[in-house]
Amino acid sequence: MSANQWTIATARDALRKGEISAVDLTMSCLTAMDAGDALNAFVWKTPEIALDQARAADERLKGREEAPAMCGIPLGIKDLFCTKGVPSQAASNILRGFKPEYESTVTAQLFGAGAVMLGKLNMDEFAMGSSNETSCYGNAVNPWQRKGSNVQLTPGGSSGGSAAAVAADLCLAATGTDTGGSIRQPAAFTGIVGIKPTYGRVSRWGIVAFASSLDQAGPMTKTVRDAAIMLGAMVGHDPKDSTSADLPVPDFEAALTGDIRGKVIGIPREYRMDGMPEEIEALWQQGIAMLKDAGATVRDISLPHTKYALPAYYVIAPAEASSNLARYDGVRYGHRAALSAGDSITDMYEKTRAEGFGPEVQRRIMVGTYVLSAGFYDAYYNRARKVRALIKRDFETVFAAGVDAILTPATPSAAFGLGEMSDADPIQMYLNDIFTVTVNLAGLPGVAVPVGLDAQGLPLGLQLIGRPWEEAALLNCAHVLESRAGFVAKAEKWW
């Protein structure tokens, strides 16, 4: 097994024992990254930065004090994170040429822990999408293919480049962000692990905003243990983010005891959707059986307002997006349209935004502006906020009744083909978020774990939802599910 195929935990141990250098580990990933161009996962490569960071990591590893767990670990960084001196475009033409003069808090913490940046990863434009088909860089491609078919599949979105890069072993792990499922859905589509922490657990400072009350960054990794290790380096209070929680950071890896005896796992009846594929239902039942076998108690629960989650989300998220994206006007940075003689400043704004934003982002800005407008604010936005409060209360009621975690499907299907979902009906695409948006609306932690393959040989995942601020306990449940499922399948290399 080449070093780029290792987990974070394996690499950490090998680095500490001196069995490999951070430079050699990084070179293994850089070679894989260059060989993986067909996946279009990495959109900006930073080999010079990577090797400089790897050399610095090797110096730390030689030191007397024990280096942090992430020291020398090569990562991919989603293009939504501002990285100093490196293009950070959020996969949008409107930010073409933008190189930040500062580092996002998350990347600063990872680099402070000795992690290595291989490059920036593809994503849906401004994180708006479920298939990585809205990117100005073109589609990211799933390394998995259906049995007997070479049809290119979506790696999911918006963190599609992150998911593809980790699943194809181009890097050991990657950062992702999750506004309505953008870590968990691509993780499920590519057979990897992805955790969205509790809202406020990870700083949003320096991450290009989509919907500020929903966005949360998290790790995308090959195993639950890796997710625990990387999450520990990403979390923590940040005074630069007013929504960042000032709470102690537990040792997430130490919490992976594998013991969930006596824990209560809730199974929400509202997640049994009409038309859900039998394979997803069967996988869910297998997951229930695995957790029961590990000593957990399984209880049917009700989350009655679930059916309103998707419409509420697709009012709140576009409303916040229209507000956040108002700053991209062609004046201070990024793209500015070429103007004709006599054009006014209004013409400049209109032309710049029409050229800079793609169709899906334009659609969401228009929806968001509409629901915030004077005549419709109460009918749409305020009503959606009230529904959000009810969804949050549903979860609070269940957790207050003694439920420790909730098990659901992660996605309504396995990965679909690029171009298979028609642009003519965006609602069809939005339905991909049906199992994930409630977690963002309620601000809860959620993790996707690969559990099996469908009849076409594609990975399927389950989702565990935890109590707020209890990522450690949630990861332990996920660790048990992962151990019992024994998912070790990898995509057959075609790229």
FIDRENTOR-230306 format. One record per atom (N, C-alpha, C): y, x, z. Coordinates in steps of 0.2 Angstrom, whole numbers, plus 5000, padded with zeros to 4 digits. Example, Ala and Ser with C-alpha at 12.3 -4.5 7.8 and 13.67 -1.06 7.14 Angstrom:
497250665039/497850625039/498450665039/498950645035/499550685036/500050645039/
***
This chain:
499450045000/500050005000/500650045000/501150034995/501750074995/502250055000/502650095002/503150085008/503550025007/503750005001/504149945000/503749885001/503149885002/502749825004/502649815011/502849865015/502849855022/503249805025/503049785031/503449745035/503949785039/504449755042/504949785046/504649825052/504149785055/503749815061/503349875059/503049875054/502649925051/503049985050/503649975046/504150025045/504450055051/504650015055/504950045062/504450085065/503850065066/503350115069/503250175066/503250175059/503050235055/503650285055/504250255055/504850295056/504950325062/504750295068/504850325074/504350375076/503750365072/503250415073/503350475068/503850475064/503950525059/503450525053/503050475052/502550465047/502950465040/503550435040/503950435034/504650435036/505050465031/505850465033/506150405030/506750385033/507150335030/507350345023/507450405021/507550415014/507050405009/506450425011/505850405007/505650335007/505750295012/505650225013/506150195008/506750215008/507350185004/507150204997/506950264995/506750274988/506250234986/505750214990/505150174988/505450104986/505950074990/506250014988/506750014982/507050074981/507550074976/507150074969/506550114969/506150114963/505850044962/505650004967/505349934966/505949894964/506549904966/507149864964/507249874957/507249934955/507449944947/506849914943/506249914946/505649894942/505649814942/506049784946/506049714947/506649674944/506949714939/507549684935/507449614932/506849604930/506649534927/506749474932/506749494938/506849434943/507549414944/508049464942/508749454943/508949434950/508549474955/508749454962/509349504964/509349564962/509849604964/510449604959/511049584960/511549584955/512049644956/512049674962/512449734962/512049784966/511849844963/511449894966/511949944969/511749964975/512150014979/511650074981/511350114976/510950164978/511250224982/511850234980/512250294984/512350274991/512550214992/512650194999/512050195003/511550165000/510850165003/510650235005/510650285001/510450345003/510850385008/511450365008/511950395013/511750365020/511650295020/511450265026/510750285028/510250295024/509650325025/509650395028/510050435026/510150505029/510350495036/510850455037/511150445043/510650415048/510250375046/509650345050/509150395052/509050445047/508550495049/508850535054/509450555054/509750595060/509750555066/509850485066/509750455072/509050455075/508550445070/507850445072/507650515075/507950565073/507750635076/508050635083/508550595085/508950605091/508550595097/508850605103/508450605109/508350525111/508950485110/508850415112/508550375107/508150325109/507750285104/508250245100/508050255093/508550215088/508350145088/508850105087/508750025086/508150015082/507849955082/507249935078/507449935071/508049915069/508249905062/508449975059/508450025063/508650095060/508250115054/508550125048/508150155043/507850095038/507950035040/507549975037/507949955031/507749965024/508049945018/508149865017/508749845017/508849775016/509249755010/509149695008/509549665002/510049615006/510749615004/511249575007/511449525002/511449455004/511649405000/512349414998/512549394992/513249404989/513749364992/513549324997/514049285001/514349325007/514049385009/514249425014/514749475011/515349475014/515849535012/515549595014/515549645010/515349715011/515949755008/516149805013/516749845011/516649885005/517149875000/517149914994/516549904989/516149844991/515649824986/515749754984/515749744977/515849674975/515549624979/515949564981/515649514985/515949454982/515549424977/515849374973/515649304974/515149294979/514849224980/514549194974/514349244969/514049224963/514549174959/515149184960/515649144956/516149184952/516349164946/516749194942/517449204945/517649154949/518349154952/518449214956/517949244959/517949304963/517849364959/517849364953/517649424949/518149474951/517849534952/518249594954/518449604961/518249554965/518449554972/518049604976/518349654979/517949704983/518349704990/518049674995/518349675001/518549735005/519049735009/519249795012/518949795019/518449755020/518149745027/517449725027/517149735032/516349715032/516249655036/515849605034/515649545038/515349565045/515449525050/515149545056/514449555056/514049515052/513349525052/513149585049/513449605043/513249665040/513549725044/514049725047/514349775052/513849785057/513549735060/513049745066/512349775063/512149745057/511549775054/511649855053/512249865050/512349935048/512449975054/512749945059/512849985066/512149995069/511649955068/510949965070/510550015066/510850035060/510550085056/510250065050/510249995049/509949965043/510349995036/509949995031/510150025024/510249965019/510849965016/510949915011/510749945004/510249905001/510049924994/510549894989/510849834990/511249804985/511349734987/511749694983/511949624984/511449584980/511349524983/510749484980/511049414977/510749394972/510949334968/510849274973/511249224971/511249154975/511549104970/511549044973/511948994969/512649004971/513148984966/513848994966/514048954973/514448994977/514648974983/514148944988/513548954986/512948934990/512848854989/513048834983/513048764981/512448754976/511848744979/511248734974/510648744978/510148714975/509448724978/508948754973/509248794968/508748824963/508948884961/509548914963/509848974960/510048974953/510148914950/510348904943/511148894942/511548894948/512248894947/512648954947/512249014947/512549074948/512849104942/513449134943/513749174937/513349224935/512949254939/512449304936/511849284933/511749224932/511149194929/510649174934/510049144932/509549124937/509249184940/509049174946/508549214950/507949184948/507349224948/506749204946/506249214951/505849164953/505249174958/504749214955/504549264960/503949304958/503349274957/503249214960/502649174959/502649134953/502049124950/501949084944/501349044945/501348984942/500748934942/500148964939/499648944941/498948974938/498948964931/498849014927/498749004920/499348994916/499949004919/500648984916/501049044917/501549054912/502049104913/502749074913/502749004914/503348974915/503749004921/504349014920/504749044926/504948994930/504849004937/505048954942/505648974946/505948924949/506448934954/506248974960/506649014963/506449044970/506748994975/507048944973/507448904978/508148924978/508548884982/509248904983/509548884990/510148904992/510548944988/510349024988/509949034993/509749104995/509149134990/509149114984/508649124979/508549204978/509049234977/508949314976/508649344982/508849324988/508549344994/507849334995/507649274993/506949254994/506449294988/506749294982/506349324977/506249404979/506849434981/506749504983/506249524988/506249484993/505849494999/505049474997/504949424993/504349404991/504049454986/504449484982/504249534977/504249604980/504349614986/504349684990/504849724987/505449704984/505949744982/506349774988/506349734994/506649765000/506149735005/506349765011/505849745017/506149675020/506749655019/507049595022/507649585019/507949525020/508649515017/509049465021/509649465020/510049415024/510149355019/510149295023/510249235019/510749185023/510949135020/511349085024/511149015022/511248975027/510948905027/511448855029/511648815024/512148755025/511748685025/511248685021/510848625021/510048635020/509848695020/509148715019/509148785015/509648815014/509748875009/509348935011/509148935018/508648995020/507948965019/507848905022/507148875023/506848855017/507148825012/506848805006/506648855002/507148905000/506848964996/506349005000/506349005006/505749045010/505149005008/505148945009/504548905008/504248905000/504748914996/504548914988/504248984987/504449034991/504149104989/503649134994/503449094999/502949115003/503149165008/503749165011/504049205016/504349165022/504549205027/504849165033/505549165033/505849115034/506649115035/506849065041/507349095045/507549055051/508249045050/508448985051/509148965052/509348955060/509749005063/509848995070/510248935072/510348925078/510748875081/511448885078/511848835076/512548845074/512948885080/513248935078/513648975083/513249035086/512649045084/512249095087/512449165083/512549155076/512749215072/513449205069/513849255070/514549255068/514549235060/515049195058/515249175051/515749215049/516049265053/516649305050/516449345045/516849345039/516649385034/516149365029/515949295030/515449265026/515849215022/515849215015/516249165011/516049095013/516549055015/516348985018/516148935012/515648895014/515548835010/515748775014/515348765019/515548705024/515548735031/516148745034/516148785040/515848755046/515748685046/515348665052/514648665051/514348685045/513648685044/513348755042/513748795040/513548865038/513248905044/512648935042/512448985047/511949035044/512049105046/511749155043/511049165046/510549195043/509949215046/509549255042/508949285045/508549335041/508049295037/507849335031/507349315027/506849375027/506249365029/505749415030/505049395028/504649455029/503949445027/503449405032/503749415039/503349395044/503749365050/503549325054/503849295060/504149355064/503649405065/503949465070/504549495067/504549505060/505049535057/505749495058/505649425057/506249385058/506449395065/506049395070/506249405077/506649475078/506349525075/506749595075/507349595072/507449565066/508049565062/508549515065/508349465068/508849415071/509149445077/508749485080/509049515086/509649565085/509649595078/510249635076/510749595073/510649535072/511249495068/511649445073/511349425079/511649375083/512149415088/512449375092/512949395097/513649365096/513949365102/514649335102/515149375098/515549345094/516049375090/516749345091/517249375094/517849345096/518249325089/518049355084/518349345077/518149275074/517649245077/517349175075/517449125080/517849085080/518049035085/517448985087/516948985082/516348945084/515748985086/515849055087/515349095090/515249085097/514549075099/514449065106/514349125110/514649125116/514649185120/514049175125/513449185123/512849175126/512449245126/512049255131/511549315131/511049315125/510949375123/510449375117/509749395120/509249355119/508649365122/508249415117/507749445120/507249485116/506849445112/506949425106/506649385102/505849405100/505849475099/505149495098/504749495104/504949505110/504549505116/504349435118/504649385115/504549315116/503849295112/503649335107/503049315103/502449325107/502349285112/501749295116/501049265113/501249215108/500649185105/500349125109/500649115115/500449065120/500849005120/500648945117/501048885117/500648835121/500148855125/499848805129/500348755133/500248695132/500648645136/501348635133/501448665127/502048645124/501948575120/502548545119/502448475116/502748485109/502448465104/502648465097/502748395095/503348385092/503448315090/503348305082/503048255080/502948235073/503348175071/503948185068/504348125066/504048085061/504048015063/503747975058/504147965052/504847975053/505347965047/505248015042/504848065043/504848125038/504248105033/503848055034/503348035029/503647995024/503948025019/504347995014/503847965008/504147905005/503747875000/503747924994/503147934991/503047974985/502948044987/502848064993/502748134995/502148154993/502048214989/501448234987/500848244992/500248224990/499748224995/499548294998/499748344994/499648414996/500048435002/500748405002/501148415007/500948385013/500748325013/500448285018/499848315021/499448345017/498848375020/498948445023/499448475021/499648535024/499948525031/500348465031/500648445037/500148435043/499648395040/499048385045/498648445047/498648495043/498348555044/498748595050/499448595049/499848625054/499848595060/499748525061/499648485067/499048515070/498448515066/497848535069/497848605072/498248655068/498248725071/498648725077/499148685078/499548695084/499148655090/498748605088/498348575094/497848625096/497548655091/497048705092/497248765097/497948775096/498248835100/498448805107/498248745109/498448715115/499048675116/499348665111/499948625111/499748545111/500248505114/500148435114/500548405108/500248365104/500648335098/500848265100/501448245099/501648185100/502048155094/501948085093/502348055087/502948045090/503548055086/504148045089/504548005083/505147975085/505547945080/506247975080/506547985074/507148005073/507547955068/507747905071/507847845067/508447845062/508847895063/509447895058/509347945052/508647975052/508548025047/508648005040/508547935038/508647915032/509447915029/509847925034/510547925032/510848005032/510348045033/510548115033/510848145027/510448135021/510648165015/511248135012/511348065013/512048045011/512648065015/512548075022/513048095026/513148175024/512648205023/512748285022/513148285015/512948245010/513348255004/514048225003/514248195009/514948185010/515248235014/514948255020/515348305024/515348375021/514848405018/514848465015/515348475009/515348425004/515848434999/516548425001/516648385007/517348375009/517548445012/517148475016/517348545019/517348595013/516948595008/516948635003/517648634999/517848564998/518448554994/519048584998/519048585004/519548615009/519548695008/518948715009/518848795010/518948825003/518848794997/518948824991/519648814988/520048774992/520748764989/521048834989/520848884993/521148954993/521148994987/520648974983/520449014976/520948984971/521549014970/522048994966/522249034961/521949104960/522149144956/522849184957/523049174963/523649214965/523549274969/523149274974/523049344978/522549384976/521949354974/521349404972/520949364967/520449394964/519949364960/520249344953/519949304949/520149284943/520749244942/521149264937/521749224935/521749214928/521849144926/521749124919/522349164915/522249174908/522849194904/523249134903/523849144903/524349094902/524749094896/524949034893/525349034887/526049024889/526549044885/527249034886/527448964888/527748964893/528048894895/527548864900/526948894902/526548864907/526848874914/526748814918/527048814925/526448844929/526748844936/526248874941/525648824942/525748764941/525248704941/524748724935/524948734929/524548754924/524148814926/524448864929/524048924931/523448904936/523648864941/523148844945/522548804942/522748754938/522248714934/521748754930/522048794926/521648834921/521248884925/521548924930/521148964934/520548934937/520648884940/520048844944/519548814939/519848794933/519348764928/518948814925/519248884924/518848934921/518348964927/518648974933/518249014938/517648974941/517748914942/517248874945/516748844940/516048844942/515548814938/515448744939/515048714935/515048634935/514848604942/514348634945/514148604951/514648614957/515048674957/515548684962/516148634960/516348624954/516848574952/516648504954/515948484953/515748424955/515848414963/515648464967/515748454974/516448454976/516848494973/517548494975/517848424973/517648394968/517948324966/517748274971/517048274972/516748224977/517148234984/517248304986/517548314993/518248294993/518648304988/519348284988/519348204988/518948174984/518948104984/518748074991/518248094994/518048065001/518648085006/519048135005/519548155010/520248115008/520248085003/520848055000/521047995005/521747975004/521947925009/521647865009/521447835003/521147775003/520347775005/520047825005/519347835006/519147875012/519547905016/519447945022/518947905027/519147845029/518847815034/518147785031/518147765025/517547735022/517047785021/517147845019/516647895018/516647955023/517147995024/517148055028/517048035035/517447985038/517447965045/516747935047/516547895042/515847865043/515347915043/515347965039/514848015038/514848055045/515448065048/515448105054/515148065060/515247995059/514847955065/514147955064/513847955058/513147955056/512948025059/513248075058/513048145060/512948145068/513448115071/513348115078/512748075081/512548025077/511947985078/511348025077/511348065072/510748105070/510648165076/511248185078/511248235083/510948205090/511148145091/510948105097/510148095096/509948075090/509148065090/508848125092/509048185090/508648255092/508748265100/509348245102/509448255110/509048215114/508948155111/508448105115/507748125115/507548155109/506848175109/506748235113/507248285113/507148345117/507148335124/507648285126/507648265133/507048225136/506648205131/505948175133/505448225133/505548285133/505048335134/504748375128/505048355122/504748385116/505048455116/504648505114/504848575114/505048595107/504748575102/504848585095/504548535090/504848525084/504648475080/504348505073/503848475071/503448505065/503548455059/503848485054/503948445048/503748485041/503648455036/503648495029/504348525029/504348585025/504948625023/505248595017/504848575012/505148555006/504648495003/504948454999/504548394996/504048414991/504048474988/503648504983/503548574983/503148604979/503148674978/503748694973/503848754972/504348784967/504248744960/504848724958/504848694951/505048744946/504948724940/505148774934/505948774933/506248834931/506948834930/507048784924/507548744925/507748704920/507448634920/506948624924/506548564925/506948504928/507348524932/507748464935/508448464931/508448404928/509048384924/509748384927/510148414923/510848414926/511148344925/510848304921/511048234921/511048194927/510648214932/510548174938/510548224944/511148244946/511148294952/510748274958/510748204959/510448174965/509648204965/509348204960/508648234960/508648304963/509148344961/509148414964/509248404972/509748364974/509948354981/509348334985/508848304982/508348274986/507848334989/507948394986/507648454988/507748464996/508348444998/508548455005/508348405010/507948365008/507848305012/507548315019/507148375020/506848385026/507248435030/507748465027/508148525030/508848505032/509148455029/509948445031/510048425038/509548385041/509648355047/509748415052/509448475051/509448525056/510148555056/510448555050/511148585050/511648535053/511548465051/512048415054/511948415061/511448435064/511348435072/511448505075/511548555071/511648615073/511148655076/510448635074/509848655078/509548715074/509148755078/508748805074/508148785071/508048805065/507448785061/507148845057/506448845057/506148905054/505648875049/505548915043/505048895038/504548945038/503948925038/503348975039/502848955033/502649005029/502148995024/501448975027/501148925024/500548905028/499948895023/500048885016/499548875011/499748885004/499348875000/499448864992/499248794990/499648774985/499448714982/498948724976/498748674973/498248674968/498348724962/499048734961/499248774956/499348844958/499148864964/499248934967/499948944969/500348894971/501048914973/501048904981/501548944984/501548934991/501848874994/501648844999/501948795003/502048805010/502648785013/502848805019/502948745024/502848755030/503048705035/503648725039/504048675042/504648685046/504548675053/504748715057/504848705064/505548695066/505748645070/506448635072/506448645080/506848685083/506848695090/507448665094/507448675100/508048655104/508548705103/509248685104/509748725103/509748785108/509848845105/509848915108/509248935110/508648905108/508048925110/507648955104/507948995100/507649025095/507049065097/507049095103/506449135105/505849095106/505849035109/505348985109/505048965103/505548945098/505448925092/505048975088/505249035088/504949095084/504249105087/504149095094/503449095096/502949045093/503248985093/502848925090/502648945082/503248975079/503148995072/502549045071/502649095076/502149155076/501449125077/501349075081/500649045082/500449005076/500848975072/500748935066/500548985061/500949045060/500849095056/500149125057/499949145063/499349175065/498749125063/498849065065/498249015063/498149005056/498749005052/498648985045/498449045041/498549105044/498249165041/498549175033/499149155032/499349165025/499549235023/499149265018/499249335016/499349335009/499349285005/499349284998/500049314996/500049354990/500649384987/500649364980/501249354977/501249344970/500949404966/500649384961/500349434956/500849464952/500949524952/501449564948/501449554941/501949524938/502049514931/502749544929/503149554933/503849574931/503849654930/
***
